[in-house]
Amino acid sequence: MRFVEVSKAYGQNQVFDHFSLEIKAGTILSVVGPSGEGKTTLLQMAAGVLQPDEGRIEKEACESGSVSFLFQEPRLLPASTVFTNVELALRLAFSSKRERDALALHYLELVGLSDSLLLYPHELSGGMRQRVAIARAFAHPSSLLLLDEPFQSLDIKLKFTLLSAFLSLWEEQPRTTLFVTHDPKEALLLGDAVCCLGDPKQPLYLQTIEIPRKARNLSDAHLLALEAELVAALVRA
């Protein structure tokens, strides 16, 4: 996916001004930046629900299908069970109920919820609800995955548990992913590359992360150096 000379303004607020950015197909780009600097606008333009004022957004053939969103809030259907919340996301793509059921069960097993299929959202903890949302996002046969701070409101232990669950699902079925977060550590643990917004014309910081995700450790000297650079870019933004 490429943002090519994209401009977008809200009244007098110029969020992007001939801004360009490339995300390699089948990778995760982590996007950080202060509030109001265009992170959500970037996601909305990537999804096609918001059009740029100028410029264009180019997608590879493998990115031209439907889109999955994962939000900070799980946004589950309160009157539907865990299983049905995921199965519903498959109905437009799969006419066979047997196939839908098998896929829903598969993704719920991968996030550790196979014993909670018949529970309702109000019977779940916050972390369990977010696991359902993660399973639903991956079960939907999308070509593009957009994450809008889905781990922000969680305690640190639960956050890293869900980060691990997310990566297990993503590695099973990689797809182009934009991951918006305020947390530099999250950005470095998930991204193939990380960028910091804050300048309407170009990212303040854009860096490829060479360490394989499974080998990343936040105490690693290289990751600590990248985190320092990213924090410095956030301060400048």
Beta strands, then each sheet from edge to edge (+ up, - down):
strand 1: 2-10
strand 2: 13-22
strand 3: 28-32
strand 4: 54-58
strand 5: 67-71
strand 6: 144-148
strand 7: 176-180
strand 8: 193-196
strand 9: 205-208
sheet 1: 2+ 1- 4+
sheet 2: 5+ 6+ 7+ 3+ 8+ 9-
end
